[in-house]
Amino acid sequence: MRTRPLKVALLGCGVVGSEVARIMTTHADDLAARIGAPVELAGVAVRRPSKVREGVDPALVTTDATALVERGDIDVVVEVIGGIEPARTLITTAFEHGASVVSANKALLAEDGAALHAAAEKYGRDLYYEAAVAGAIPLVRPLRESLAGDKVNRVLGIVNGTTNFILDRMDTSGAGYSEALDEATALGYAEADPTADVEGFDAAAKAAILAGIAFHTRVRIGDVHREGITEVTAADIASARRMGCTVKLLAICERAADGASVTARVHPAMIPLSHPLASVREAYNAVFVEAEAAGQLMFYGPGAGGSPTASAVLGDLVAVCRNKLGESTGPGESAYTRLPVSPMGEVVTRYHISLDVADKPGVLAQVATVFAEQGVSIDTVRQQGKDGEASLVVVTHRAPDAALSGTVEALRKLDTVRGVASIMRVEGE
């Protein structure tokens, strides 16, 4: 074993960063044995140096992150500060000054991953980011390495624990969205400003990363169709139950049947209770990967939190340090297919549409005519009426999303349709 330690700079020492520092200290002997050399925490960049950080030597703390990554003796930079800047500049500066990088920054990777990979390749460094997607669940490395010889056709999963907790509570306790969000906040699953989670931004960033790796093409967060869960109602949850389904916020990345394009989307969807994702409860994550040779693979576990995310960071740290010792680098970006990302309108989906209609003869015929004119086939219809008012629930067969959207707009124009109570896609069948 080499006795000279590999030096690690830590950018950020919040919930995740503090756990990384703790594990590096408490598991130092094991990490050294696994790597083949000791690892030394050489500096910790923070914004508030006066804050007490248990287990972190105050002498290592600095507010000058730039000076830390420019030192020249740093072997690996661990970036857990998040956001676009200054993280992007710090990472590229680290590459320039001889360090490889381990990052948990999904927003930056989804926005500018291509440029970061190019910088890593230019300077001969590693860029690892298992912790950027689904916390402790090994997902990035299996896609990047274990399935590198296979053809991945679809990635489908729950990649945000906050939204899964909220939807689970709405389903199991009958709570409304606001009540479930309040509970998630009280338990620490939701931030004071939950927008990134509940509006789907967090999941969209992860979908962009997963799609890029799975399909060997460049997918940015702007390419991902995004819908959040703020409009999901108790009535939607009840409708799903009547269909033998539950509602989940899904990240769905697919290769087109002809292989000429890919799609990436995040939105709430009804999935059958028989589907394995339906049983993913509370703040857990789970992802299905469908590959030609391997078939269906499912990855499940805690998708967020200090310890789970730190576990993924440390796994990457071990891999990068091993590469350093062997004077090699791991896999970089693989974007050779250069497939276009199709817009949401071209995606083929199913819909569950609930309409408030007049309770009189001919209404169902009018509604069916609209679907036929738009080229959308109806799978099932359920109608209930009382005192001149009725509800009509239509579940479609699969059709282009644009055709389904056109159908909804045409239905709104019917005199017999009082309103569209809810619209939700149906997946997992």
C-alpha positions in Angstrom: 0.0 0.0 0.0 1.2 3.5 -0.8 1.8 5.5 2.3 1.5 9.0 0.8 -2.1 10.0 1.1 -4.4 11.1 -1.7 -5.6 14.6 -0.9 -9.3 15.4 -1.1 -10.9 18.9 -1.2 -14.6 19.1 -0.1 -16.7 21.9 -1.5 -19.7 22.3 0.7 -20.3 20.9 4.2 -24.0 20.8 4.6 -26.2 17.7 5.1 -24.3 15.7 2.5 -20.9 17.2 2.9 -20.7 16.7 6.6 -21.6 13.1 6.2 -18.9 12.7 3.6 -16.4 14.2 6.0 -17.6 12.0 8.8 -17.3 8.8 6.8 -13.9 9.7 5.5 -12.7 10.0 9.1 -14.5 7.1 10.8 -13.8 4.7 7.9 -10.4 5.9 7.1 -8.7 2.5 7.5 -11.2 0.7 5.4 -11.1 3.3 2.7 -7.3 3.1 2.6 -7.4 -0.7 2.3 -10.0 -0.6 -0.5 -8.2 2.1 -2.4 -4.6 1.1 -1.8 -3.6 4.3 -0.2 -4.8 6.6 2.6 -7.1 9.5 1.8 -6.7 12.8 3.6 -9.3 15.6 3.8 -7.1 18.5 2.9 -9.6 21.3 2.9 -13.3 22.2 3.3 -14.8 25.2 1.5 -17.9 26.7 3.1 -19.8 30.0 3.1 -20.2 30.3 6.9 -16.9 29.4 8.6 -18.1 30.2 12.1 -20.6 27.3 12.1 -19.6 24.3 14.2 -19.1 21.2 12.1 -18.7 18.1 14.2 -15.8 15.9 13.2 -14.3 18.6 10.9 -11.0 20.2 11.9 -11.6 24.0 11.9 -8.1 24.4 10.5 -9.3 22.8 7.3 -12.2 25.2 6.8 -11.9 28.0 4.3 -14.3 30.4 2.5 -11.9 30.6 -0.5 -13.0 27.7 -2.6 -11.1 28.9 -5.7 -7.8 28.9 -3.8 -8.5 25.4 -2.5 -9.1 23.9 -5.9 -6.1 25.8 -7.4 -3.6 24.4 -4.8 -2.1 21.8 -7.2 -1.6 19.1 -4.6 -5.3 18.2 -4.5 -6.1 14.8 -6.1 -9.9 14.7 -5.9 -12.4 17.5 -5.5 -15.8 16.5 -4.0 -18.4 19.1 -5.0 -21.6 19.1 -3.0 -22.6 22.8 -3.0 -25.1 22.4 -5.8 -26.4 25.1 -8.3 -24.8 26.2 -11.5 -22.3 28.8 -10.3 -19.8 28.9 -8.7 -19.8 25.1 -9.0 -19.2 25.0 -12.7 -16.2 27.3 -12.5 -14.8 25.5 -9.5 -15.1 22.1 -11.2 -13.3 23.2 -14.4 -10.7 25.0 -12.3 -10.1 21.7 -10.5 -9.6 19.9 -13.7 -7.1 22.5 -14.9 -5.1 22.2 -11.7 -4.8 18.4 -11.7 -7.8 17.1 -9.7 -10.5 14.7 -10.7 -14.0 15.5 -9.5 -16.8 13.7 -7.7 -20.1 15.7 -7.9 -23.7 15.4 -6.6 -24.8 18.3 -8.7 -27.7 17.2 -10.8 -28.8 20.7 -11.9 -25.3 21.5 -13.3 -24.9 18.1 -15.0 -28.3 18.3 -16.6 -27.6 21.8 -17.8 -23.9 21.7 -18.8 -22.8 18.1 -18.6 -21.3 18.1 -22.1 -19.0 21.0 -21.3 -17.9 19.4 -18.0 -17.2 16.1 -19.7 -15.2 17.9 -22.4 -13.1 19.7 -19.8 -12.4 16.5 -17.9 -11.3 14.8 -21.1 -9.1 17.8 -22.1 -7.2 17.6 -18.9 -7.3 13.8 -18.5 -9.4 13.8 -15.3 -12.3 11.8 -14.0 -15.9 13.2 -13.6 -18.0 10.9 -11.5 -21.6 11.7 -10.3 -23.4 8.7 -9.0 -24.9 10.8 -6.2 -26.6 13.2 -8.6 -29.3 10.6 -9.3 -31.4 8.6 -6.8 -29.1 9.0 -3.7 -27.6 5.7 -2.6 -29.1 3.6 -5.4 -26.4 2.4 -7.8 -27.8 3.6 -11.1 -25.3 5.8 -13.0 -22.5 3.3 -12.9 -24.6 0.3 -13.9 -25.9 2.3 -16.9 -22.4 3.7 -17.8 -20.5 0.5 -17.2 -22.5 -2.7 -16.4 -24.9 -2.2 -19.4 -22.3 -0.6 -21.7 -22.5 -3.7 -24.0 -26.3 -3.8 -24.0 -28.9 -1.6 -25.7 -31.1 0.2 -23.2 -34.6 1.0 -24.6 -36.4 2.5 -21.6 -35.8 4.0 -18.2 -38.9 4.4 -16.0 -38.9 5.4 -12.4 -39.6 7.4 -9.3 -36.6 9.6 -8.7 -37.9 12.2 -6.3 -38.6 11.1 -2.7 -40.5 14.3 -1.7 -43.2 13.9 -4.3 -43.4 10.2 -3.8 -44.1 10.8 -0.1 -46.8 13.3 -0.8 -48.6 11.1 -3.4 -48.3 8.1 -1.1 -49.9 10.0 1.8 -52.7 11.2 -0.5 -53.3 7.6 -1.5 -53.0 5.9 1.8 -54.6 8.5 4.2 -56.9 10.4 1.9 -55.1 13.6 2.6 -55.3 16.5 0.2 -52.2 17.8 -1.5 -51.7 20.7 0.9 -52.0 18.5 3.9 -49.6 15.9 2.6 -47.1 18.6 1.7 -47.3 20.0 5.2 -46.6 16.6 6.6 -43.6 16.1 4.3 -42.2 19.5 5.4 -42.7 18.7 9.1 -40.8 15.4 8.6 -37.9 17.1 6.7 -38.7 15.5 3.4 -39.7 18.8 1.8 -37.7 22.0 1.7 -39.1 25.3 3.0 -39.5 26.1 -0.7 -40.5 22.8 -2.3 -40.8 24.2 -5.8 -37.9 22.2 -7.3 -39.5 18.9 -6.1 -43.2 19.4 -6.5 -43.0 21.2 -9.9 -40.8 18.4 -11.2 -37.5 20.3 -11.8 -35.5 17.9 -9.6 -36.8 14.9 -11.4 -36.4 16.5 -14.8 -32.7 17.1 -14.2 -32.3 13.4 -13.2 -34.2 12.3 -16.3 -31.9 14.3 -18.5 -28.8 12.7 -16.9 -30.3 9.2 -17.2 -31.4 9.6 -20.8 -28.0 10.9 -21.8 -26.2 7.9 -20.3 -28.8 5.3 -21.3 -29.1 6.3 -25.0 -25.5 7.6 -25.5 -26.7 11.0 -26.6 -26.8 14.5 -25.2 -30.0 15.4 -23.3 -30.3 18.7 -21.4 -32.9 19.6 -18.8 -34.6 21.9 -21.4 -35.2 18.8 -23.6 -37.3 17.2 -20.8 -41.0 17.7 -20.7 -41.9 18.5 -17.2 -45.1 18.6 -15.1 -45.3 18.6 -11.3 -47.8 17.3 -8.8 -49.4 20.5 -7.6 -52.6 19.9 -9.6 -53.1 16.3 -8.5 -56.3 16.2 -6.4 -57.9 13.7 -4.0 -60.4 13.0 -6.8 -57.5 12.0 -9.1 -56.3 9.6 -6.5 -59.8 8.2 -6.0 -60.2 7.7 -9.8 -57.0 5.9 -9.9 -58.1 3.5 -7.2 -61.3 2.8 -9.0 -59.2 1.7 -12.0 -56.9 -0.5 -9.8 -54.1 2.1 -10.1 -52.2 4.6 -8.0 -50.6 7.9 -8.9 -46.8 8.4 -9.1 -44.6 11.2 -10.4 -42.6 9.3 -13.1 -39.4 10.1 -15.0 -39.7 8.3 -18.3 -36.9 8.1 -20.9 -37.5 6.1 -24.0 -35.8 5.2 -27.3 -38.2 5.4 -30.3 -39.3 2.1 -31.8 -37.3 2.9 -35.0 -34.3 3.9 -32.9 -34.1 7.3 -34.6 -34.9 9.5 -31.6 -35.4 9.5 -27.9 -37.9 11.1 -25.5 -37.5 12.3 -21.9 -40.4 13.4 -19.7 -41.5 13.9 -16.1 -45.2 14.0 -15.1 -47.8 12.4 -12.8 -49.3 9.2 -14.1 -51.6 6.4 -13.1 -49.9 3.0 -12.9 -51.6 -0.4 -12.1 -51.3 -1.6 -8.5 -49.8 -4.8 -10.0 -46.8 -2.8 -11.3 -43.7 -3.0 -8.9 -43.4 0.8 -8.9 -46.9 1.1 -7.3 -45.6 -0.5 -4.1 -42.7 2.1 -3.7 -43.8 3.9 -0.6 -43.0 7.1 1.3 -39.7 8.8 0.3 -38.2 5.9 -1.5 -37.0 5.8 -5.1 -37.1 3.0 -7.7 -36.1 2.9 -11.3 -36.8 0.3 -14.0 -34.3 -0.2 -16.8 -35.4 -2.2 -19.8 -32.5 -3.4 -22.0 -32.5 -5.8 -25.0 -30.3 -8.5 -23.6 -30.6 -7.9 -19.8 -34.4 -7.5 -19.9 -36.0 -5.7 -17.0 -33.9 -4.5 -14.1 -35.2 -2.7 -11.0 -33.1 -0.5 -8.7 -34.7 0.5 -5.4 -33.7 2.3 -2.2 -33.5 5.6 -0.4 -33.2 8.4 -3.0 -32.1 11.3 -0.8 -30.8 12.3 2.6 -27.3 12.9 4.0 -26.1 9.4 4.6 -27.5 7.7 1.5 -26.2 10.4 -0.8 -22.8 10.4 1.0 -22.6 6.7 0.4 -22.8 7.3 -3.3 -20.2 10.1 -3.1 -17.8 7.8 -1.2 -18.3 5.0 -3.8 -17.3 7.4 -6.5 -14.4 8.7 -4.4 -13.0 5.2 -4.0 -13.3 4.6 -7.8 -11.6 7.9 -8.7 -8.8 7.4 -6.2 -8.1 3.9 -7.6 -7.9 5.4 -11.0 -5.5 8.0 -9.7 -3.2 5.3 -8.4 -3.4 3.4 -11.6 -2.7 6.6 -13.6 -5.9 6.0 -15.6 -9.4 7.4 -15.9 -12.8 5.9 -15.9 -15.5 6.1 -18.6 -16.3 9.6 -19.8 -19.2 10.9 -21.9 -20.6 8.6 -24.5 -22.7 10.6 -26.9 -21.9 9.0 -30.2 -25.5 8.3 -31.3 -26.4 12.1 -31.4 -30.1 11.2 -31.4 -32.6 14.0 -31.5 -35.0 14.4 -28.6 -38.6 14.3 -29.8 -41.1 16.9 -28.4 -43.8 15.7 -26.1 -46.5 16.0 -28.8 -45.0 13.1 -30.6 -44.9 10.8 -27.5 -47.4 8.0 -27.6 -49.3 7.8 -24.3 -52.6 6.8 -22.8 -55.0 9.2 -21.0 -57.5 9.1 -18.2 -59.9 12.0 -18.8 -62.7 12.9 -16.3 -65.5 15.1 -17.7 -68.4 16.9 -16.0 -71.3 16.6 -18.6 -75.0 17.2 -18.9 -77.0 14.1 -18.0 -79.1 13.7 -21.1 -79.2 11.4 -24.2 -76.6 11.8 -26.8 -73.8 13.1 -24.7 -71.7 10.0 -24.9 -72.2 9.9 -28.7 -70.9 13.5 -28.9 -67.9 12.8 -26.8 -67.1 9.6 -28.7 -67.3 11.5 -32.0 -64.7 14.0 -30.8 -62.3 11.2 -30.0 -62.9 9.6 -33.4 -62.3 12.9 -35.2 -59.0 13.3 -33.4 -58.0 9.8 -34.3 -57.9 8.6 -30.6 -59.3 5.2 -29.8 -61.3 4.8 -26.6 -60.5 1.8 -24.3 -63.1 2.2 -21.5 -65.9 4.6 -20.6 -67.7 5.0 -17.2 -70.7 7.3 -16.8 -72.6 8.2 -13.7 -75.5 10.7 -13.6 -77.9 12.4 -11.2 -80.2 15.5 -11.2 -79.2 16.6 -14.7 -75.5 16.4 -14.1 -73.1 13.5 -14.8 -69.5 12.5 -14.8 -67.9 10.7 -17.7 -64.6 9.0 -17.3 -62.8 8.0 -20.5 -59.6 5.9 -20.7 -58.0 5.9 -24.1 -55.7 3.6 -26.0 -52.2 4.8 -26.8 -52.0 7.7 -29.2 -49.7 10.7 -29.8 -49.8 13.2 -27.0 -50.6 16.0 -29.4 -53.8 14.1 -30.6 -54.9 13.6 -27.0 -54.3 17.3 -26.2 -56.3 18.2 -29.3 -59.1 15.9 -28.1 -59.3 17.7 -24.8 -59.4 21.1 -26.4 -62.3 19.9 -28.7 -64.2 18.4 -25.7 -64.1 21.8 -23.9 -66.0 23.4 -26.8 -68.9 21.0 -26.6 -72.1 22.6 -25.0 -72.8 19.4 -23.2 -69.4 19.3 -21.5 -69.5 21.5 -18.3 -65.8 21.1 -17.6 -62.8 18.8 -17.6 -62.4 17.7 -14.0 -59.0 16.0 -14.5 -56.6 14.7 -17.1 -53.8 12.2 -16.3 -51.6 9.9 -18.3 -51.7 6.2 -17.7 -48.4 4.3 -17.8 -46.9 0.9 -16.8 -49.1 -1.3 -18.9 
